[in-house]
Amino acid sequence: MPSRPLPACRRVIALPLLALLAVIAAGSPAFAADVGGHGFVGAELAGWWAVPFAGLLLSIALMPLLAPDLWHHHYGKIALGWAALVILPMLPTLGLDGSLYELAHVGLLEYLPFILLLLALFTAAGGLRLDGYFDGSPASNTASLAVGTLLASFTGTTGAAMLLVRPLIRANAWRTRRVHTMVFFIFLVANIGGSLTPMGDPPLFLGFLKGVPFFWPTVHLFLPMLLAAGLLLGGYYLLDRRLAIVDGAPPPKGQRVFEGKANLFLLGAIVAAVLFSGIWQGPVVVSFLGIELGAQALVRDLALVAITLASLALTPKSARLANEFGWGPILEVAKLFAAIFVTIVPVLAMLKAGLSGPFAPLVQAVSDPSGAPIPAAYFWVTGILSSFLDNAPTYLVFFNLAGGDPLVMTTSQAATLTAISVGAVFMGANTYIGNAPNFMVRAIADEMGIRMPSFFGYVGWSAAILLPVFVLLAVLFFL
């Protein structure tokens, strides 16, 4: 039986909360600190700055296979070691001020909001117990994936994934083969489904903040999403029906149970807090190490902490115990993505340097000799990079590279913006690290007894199933 979740959550919640409170205190008039530092200049960086990021990715991919015990017990230390290989040379390169600025920028503006949002969604969705609604049959599984795909555009891919993954795993407990269901779940619910609104996936939300109209993705990404989702759902149903033959008829569904209903309202509050922070531009209330934090960001982050605590207080313990809720998946994501966020900093700086940086050949590949954007090239380059880098900043890099004017991008260059958007959102499904919920679904599935593919094993699934779909999308929409 799983351990009681409340005592185990203290360090999960305490660390980001203490960090947030420390920032507020340090940014107050009595403790204000502004080093005025400047970060990396991508054009001045050598290619070896990308080695720690590549090393971290290879560690995530290979060590669970080559040294599973070492990785399981020390993955946090290994990730920290790769991050240190960026931080240590950063100090003589940028100086103390510049290094503090770079780390504060990625920590306060990117990692802290990221992990607080995931923590709130993980906690609230993990307090919802849905039993007796699915039976694990091919028709039921396909319907579950379809519902999750639609839901992802409104609750975000993380919210939809965390809401449905445990009920779907329990419904399939009687099935002999379950890995394919989790793989397609990642494809559809954790990625492709989040393409219709800015709430669905972070790249689209950044586009909304840049001036892309709220319903622009709904109009322009609807057909690519409908085609991709339709092909994947149809393919999944045929595969699942074939694999279900050895299992026979599903057992009776049993009595329907719906516990932890308060978490439905808390999930809505999370969506509202994130949307509100993107619409309301409050005054700057904290200046910390050269980073200015607006009231909207602090209100959002404090609201997410409050929602997390409210979920723990309001959810019946029986719901979390029945869900086999534990803090392992969010701890793994928090540690590994902290290192990813640090090691990715010089890589993104080199990308942002455009033609002046080490990745100039990539930049040249997305434009024709006259300088006009090539939508198909933007689709593939944005997508492939989003498979391994954070898809939100990758979206921004290519949004700006294509011109960066939302009025132009949403009209005369609509095909290019559609290509960038589809590439960033859809191809996050190519690897476990392409999108945060991918890693969380994998960790939860492993924790609940499904032996998920290795990093390269999963890439094999995505190459075999997704690559033909992406080729078809490129031919139909971007050539």
C-alpha positions in Angstrom: 0.0 0.0 0.0 1.3 3.5 -0.9 2.6 5.7 1.9 0.5 8.6 3.1 1.1 11.5 0.8 0.9 14.5 3.2 4.2 14.1 5.1 6.1 13.3 1.9 5.0 16.5 0.2 6.7 18.9 2.6 10.0 19.2 0.8 8.3 19.2 -2.6 6.3 22.3 -1.7 8.7 23.9 0.7 11.6 24.4 -1.7 9.8 26.4 -4.4 7.8 28.2 -1.8 10.9 29.3 0.2 12.6 30.3 -3.1 9.6 32.4 -4.0 9.4 34.1 -0.6 13.2 34.7 -0.7 12.9 36.5 -4.0 10.1 38.7 -2.6 12.1 39.5 0.5 15.3 40.1 -1.4 13.4 42.4 -3.9 11.9 44.6 -1.2 13.4 48.1 -0.7 15.4 47.0 2.3 17.1 44.1 0.5 17.0 45.2 -3.1 19.8 43.7 -5.2 20.4 44.6 -8.8 23.7 43.5 -10.3 22.8 44.8 -13.7 24.6 41.8 -15.2 24.3 40.6 -18.8 24.1 37.1 -19.9 25.5 35.0 -22.8 26.1 36.5 -26.2 25.4 33.6 -28.5 27.6 34.8 -31.3 30.6 34.6 -29.0 30.0 31.1 -27.8 31.9 28.0 -29.0 30.1 24.9 -29.9 31.4 23.0 -26.8 29.0 24.9 -24.6 26.3 22.5 -25.9 28.3 19.5 -24.6 26.7 19.5 -21.1 23.2 19.6 -22.5 24.0 16.7 -24.9 25.6 14.8 -22.0 22.6 15.3 -19.8 20.3 14.0 -22.6 22.5 11.0 -23.2 22.5 10.3 -19.4 18.7 10.3 -19.4 18.7 8.1 -22.4 21.4 5.5 -21.6 22.0 5.3 -17.9 18.6 3.7 -17.0 19.7 0.9 -19.5 23.4 0.7 -18.7 23.4 1.4 -15.0 19.8 1.3 -13.7 20.6 1.1 -10.0 23.1 4.0 -10.2 20.7 6.1 -12.1 17.7 5.4 -9.9 19.6 6.3 -6.7 21.7 9.2 -8.0 20.0 10.7 -11.0 19.8 14.1 -9.2 23.5 14.2 -8.5 24.3 13.2 -12.1 22.0 15.9 -13.4 23.7 18.4 -11.0 27.1 17.4 -12.3 26.1 18.3 -15.9 24.6 21.6 -14.7 27.9 22.4 -12.9 29.8 22.0 -16.2 27.9 25.0 -17.5 27.9 27.0 -14.2 31.7 26.6 -13.5 33.0 27.9 -16.9 30.2 30.5 -16.8 31.8 32.3 -13.8 35.1 33.2 -15.6 33.3 33.9 -18.9 30.6 36.2 -17.6 31.9 37.1 -14.2 29.9 36.9 -11.0 27.4 39.5 -12.0 26.7 38.0 -15.4 26.5 34.5 -14.0 24.1 35.5 -11.3 22.0 37.3 -13.9 21.8 34.3 -16.2 21.0 31.9 -13.4 18.4 34.3 -11.9 16.8 34.8 -15.3 16.4 31.1 -16.0 15.5 30.3 -12.4 12.9 33.0 -11.7 11.4 33.6 -15.1 11.4 30.1 -16.4 12.0 27.3 -14.0 10.1 28.5 -10.9 6.9 29.2 -12.8 7.3 25.9 -14.7 7.7 23.7 -11.6 5.0 25.5 -9.6 2.5 25.0 -12.4 3.4 21.4 -12.8 3.2 20.9 -9.0 -0.2 22.4 -8.8 -1.5 20.4 -11.7 0.1 17.2 -10.4 -1.4 17.7 -7.0 -4.9 18.7 -8.0 -5.3 16.1 -10.8 -3.8 13.4 -8.5 -6.6 14.1 -6.0 -9.3 13.3 -8.5 -10.4 9.7 -8.3 -12.4 8.4 -11.3 -13.2 4.7 -11.2 -15.8 2.7 -13.1 -15.9 5.1 -16.1 -13.5 3.1 -18.3 -13.2 -0.6 -18.9 -10.0 -1.0 -20.8 -11.6 -2.2 -24.0 -10.4 -0.9 -27.3 -13.5 1.3 -27.8 -13.2 2.7 -24.2 -9.5 3.3 -24.5 -9.9 5.1 -27.8 -12.7 7.2 -26.4 -10.6 8.1 -23.4 -7.7 9.2 -25.7 -10.1 11.3 -27.8 -11.6 13.0 -24.7 -8.1 13.8 -23.4 -7.1 15.1 -26.8 -9.9 17.6 -26.8 -9.6 18.5 -23.1 -5.9 19.3 -23.5 -6.5 22.5 -25.4 -8.5 23.9 -22.5 -6.8 22.5 -19.4 -3.3 22.3 -21.0 -1.6 19.2 -21.9 -0.2 18.7 -18.4 -3.7 19.2 -16.8 -5.4 16.7 -19.2 -2.6 14.2 -18.9 -2.5 14.3 -15.1 -6.3 14.1 -14.9 -6.7 11.0 -17.1 -3.5 9.0 -16.8 -4.3 7.2 -13.5 -7.9 6.2 -14.3 -6.8 4.9 -17.7 -4.0 2.8 -16.2 -6.3 1.4 -13.6 -9.0 0.6 -16.3 -6.3 -1.4 -18.2 -4.9 -3.3 -15.2 -6.4 -6.5 -16.6 -4.8 -6.1 -20.0 -1.7 -8.1 -20.9 -0.2 -5.3 -23.0 -0.5 -1.7 -21.9 2.7 0.1 -23.1 1.2 1.1 -26.4 -1.7 2.8 -24.7 0.6 5.0 -22.7 2.7 5.8 -25.8 -0.3 7.0 -27.7 -1.5 8.8 -24.6 1.7 10.8 -24.7 1.4 11.5 -28.4 -2.2 12.7 -28.2 -3.1 14.0 -24.7 0.3 15.3 -23.7 1.1 17.0 -27.0 -1.0 17.1 -30.1 -4.2 17.8 -28.2 -2.9 21.1 -26.8 -2.8 22.9 -30.2 -6.2 24.7 -30.4 -5.8 27.5 -27.8 -3.0 29.3 -26.0 -4.0 27.4 -22.8 -3.1 24.1 -24.5 0.7 24.4 -24.7 3.3 27.0 -23.6 4.5 27.9 -27.1 1.0 29.0 -28.1 0.6 31.0 -24.9 3.9 32.8 -25.6 2.5 33.6 -29.1 -0.6 35.0 -27.4 1.5 37.2 -25.3 3.3 38.4 -28.4 0.0 39.5 -30.0 -1.3 36.4 -31.8 -5.1 36.5 -31.3 -6.5 33.9 -28.8 -8.5 31.9 -31.4 -5.9 32.1 -34.2 -4.5 28.6 -33.3 -8.1 27.3 -33.2 -8.7 28.3 -36.8 -5.3 27.6 -38.3 -4.2 24.5 -36.4 -7.6 22.8 -36.4 -7.2 20.8 -39.7 -3.6 19.7 -38.9 -4.7 18.6 -35.5 -7.8 16.9 -36.8 -5.8 15.0 -39.4 -3.0 14.0 -37.0 -5.4 13.0 -34.1 -7.7 11.2 -36.5 -4.9 9.1 -37.9 -3.4 8.3 -34.5 -6.8 7.4 -32.9 -7.7 5.2 -35.8 -4.3 3.5 -35.8 -4.5 3.1 -32.0 -7.9 1.5 -32.2 -6.8 -1.1 -34.8 -3.6 -1.9 -32.8 -5.4 -2.1 -29.5 -8.2 -4.3 -30.9 -5.6 -6.7 -32.3 -3.6 -6.8 -29.0 -6.9 -7.2 -26.9 -7.7 -10.6 -28.6 -5.5 -12.5 -26.1 -7.2 -10.8 -23.2 -10.8 -11.6 -24.0 -13.8 -9.6 -22.8 -13.2 -6.8 -20.3 -14.4 -7.3 -16.7 -17.4 -5.5 -15.4 -16.7 -1.8 -14.8 -17.9 -1.9 -11.2 -19.4 0.9 -9.3 -18.6 4.4 -10.5 -16.6 6.5 -8.0 -15.9 10.2 -8.3 -13.9 11.5 -5.3 -12.0 14.7 -4.7 -14.5 16.9 -6.7 -13.1 20.0 -5.2 -10.0 19.5 -7.4 -12.1 20.2 -10.5 -12.6 23.7 -9.2 -8.9 23.9 -8.3 -7.9 22.8 -11.9 -10.2 25.6 -13.2 -8.4 28.0 -10.8 -5.0 27.0 -12.2 -6.1 27.7 -15.7 -7.6 31.1 -14.6 -4.4 32.0 -12.7 -2.2 31.3 -15.8 -4.5 33.1 -18.2 -4.9 36.1 -15.9 -1.1 36.4 -15.6 -0.9 36.6 -19.4 -3.6 39.2 -19.7 -2.9 41.5 -16.8 0.3 43.5 -16.9 0.9 44.6 -13.3 3.6 46.9 -12.0 7.1 45.7 -11.3 7.2 44.9 -7.6 10.5 43.0 -7.3 13.9 43.7 -8.8 16.2 40.9 -8.0 19.7 40.4 -9.5 18.8 42.4 -12.5 15.5 40.5 -13.1 12.3 42.5 -12.8 9.2 40.5 -11.6 5.8 42.0 -12.2 2.9 41.7 -9.9 1.1 39.4 -12.3 3.9 36.8 -12.0 4.1 36.9 -8.2 0.3 36.7 -7.9 0.2 33.7 -10.3 3.0 31.8 -8.5 1.5 32.5 -5.0 -1.9 31.4 -6.3 -0.4 28.1 -7.6 1.2 27.4 -4.2 -2.1 28.2 -2.5 -4.0 25.9 -4.9 -1.5 23.1 -4.2 -2.0 23.5 -0.4 -5.8 23.7 -0.8 -5.8 20.5 -2.8 -3.9 18.7 -0.1 -6.3 20.0 2.5 -9.5 19.4 0.7 -8.9 16.0 -0.9 -10.0 12.9 1.0 -7.0 10.7 1.8 -8.8 7.7 0.4 -8.8 9.3 -3.1 -5.0 9.7 -3.1 -4.4 6.3 -1.7 -6.7 4.7 -4.3 -4.8 6.7 -7.0 -1.5 5.3 -5.6 -0.5 9.0 -5.5 3.2 9.6 -4.7 5.7 12.4 -5.0 8.3 10.5 -7.0 7.3 11.6 -10.5 7.2 15.3 -9.7 10.5 15.1 -7.8 12.2 13.4 -10.8 10.8 16.0 -13.1 11.9 18.8 -10.8 15.5 17.6 -10.5 16.1 16.7 -14.1 14.4 19.7 -15.6 16.3 22.0 -13.2 19.5 20.7 -14.9 17.9 20.9 -18.4 16.9 24.5 -17.8 20.5 25.4 -16.8 22.3 23.4 -19.5 20.0 24.7 -22.2 20.9 28.3 -21.6 24.0 28.6 -23.8 22.3 26.4 -26.5 19.4 28.8 -26.8 21.7 31.8 -26.8 23.6 30.3 -29.7 20.3 29.7 -31.6 19.2 33.3 -30.9 22.4 34.5 -32.5 21.0 33.5 -35.8 23.4 33.8 -38.7 26.1 35.1 -36.3 26.1 32.0 -34.1 27.4 28.4 -34.3 24.0 27.2 -35.5 24.0 29.5 -38.6 23.4 26.5 -41.0 20.1 25.7 -39.2 19.0 29.4 -39.6 20.0 29.4 -43.2 18.0 26.2 -43.8 14.6 27.9 -43.1 14.9 30.7 -45.7 15.2 30.7 -49.5 18.0 32.6 -51.3 15.9 35.8 -51.3 15.4 35.6 -47.5 11.7 34.6 -47.7 10.7 32.0 -45.1 10.1 28.4 -46.2 7.1 27.0 -44.1 8.1 23.4 -44.5 11.6 24.1 -43.3 10.3 26.0 -40.3 8.0 23.1 -39.5 10.9 20.5 -39.5 13.6 22.6 -37.8 11.3 24.0 -35.1 9.8 20.5 -34.5 13.1 18.7 -34.4 14.6 21.2 -32.0 11.4 21.2 -29.9 11.9 17.4 -29.5 15.0 18.0 -27.4 14.9 21.7 -26.3 12.2 23.5 -24.4 9.6 24.0 -27.1 8.5 27.4 -25.7 11.8 29.3 -26.3 12.3 27.4 -29.5 9.0 28.7 -30.7 10.0 32.3 -29.8 13.4 32.0 -31.5 11.8 31.0 -34.9 8.8 33.4 -34.4 11.3 36.2 -34.2 13.5 34.8 -36.9 10.5 34.8 -39.3 9.8 38.5 -38.6 8.3 38.7 -35.2 5.4 41.1 -36.2 2.2 39.4 -35.1 0.1 41.4 -37.6 2.2 40.1 -40.5 2.7 36.6 -39.0 -1.0 36.0 -38.6 -1.9 37.3 -42.1 0.5 37.2 -45.0 2.9 34.8 -43.2 0.1 32.6 -41.7 1.5 29.5 -43.3 4.9 30.1 -41.6 3.4 30.7 -38.2 1.2 27.7 -38.6 4.3 25.6 -39.4 6.2 27.0 -36.4 3.2 26.3 -34.1 2.5 22.8 -35.3 6.2 21.9 -35.2 6.7 23.2 -31.7 3.5 21.6 -30.3 3.2 18.3 -32.2 6.9 17.3 -32.3 7.2 17.6 -28.5 5.9 14.1 -28.6 9.0 12.8 -30.3 11.0 12.2 -27.1 10.3 12.0 -23.3 11.9 15.4 -22.8 10.1 17.1 -25.6 7.3 18.2 -23.3 7.1 18.1 -19.5 4.0 15.9 -19.2 5.7 13.2 -21.3 8.2 12.6 -18.6 5.5 12.8 -15.9 3.3 10.2 -17.7 6.3 7.9 -18.1 7.2 8.3 -14.4 3.6 7.6 -13.2 3.2 4.6 -15.5 6.5 3.2 -14.2 5.3 3.8 -10.7 2.0 2.0 -11.3 3.6 -1.1 -12.8 3.9 -0.4 -16.5 7.4 -1.0 -17.8 7.7 2.0 -20.2 10.2 2.0 -23.1 13.7 3.4 -22.6 14.5 6.8 -24.0 15.6 5.3 -27.4 12.9 2.7 -27.3 10.3 5.5 -27.1 12.0 7.4 -29.9 11.7 4.2 -31.9 7.9 4.3 -31.3 7.6 7.9 -32.2 9.8 7.5 -35.4 7.7 4.6 -36.6 4.3 6.1 -35.8 4.6 9.9 -35.8 7.2 10.4 -38.6 4.8 9.3 -41.4 2.1 11.5 -39.9 4.5 14.5 -39.9 5.6 13.9 -43.5 1.9 13.9 -44.5 1.3 17.1 -42.6 4.3 18.8 -44.3 3.1 17.7 -47.8 -0.5 18.8 -47.3 -0.1 22.0 -45.3 3.4 23.4 -45.7 4.8 22.7 -49.2 
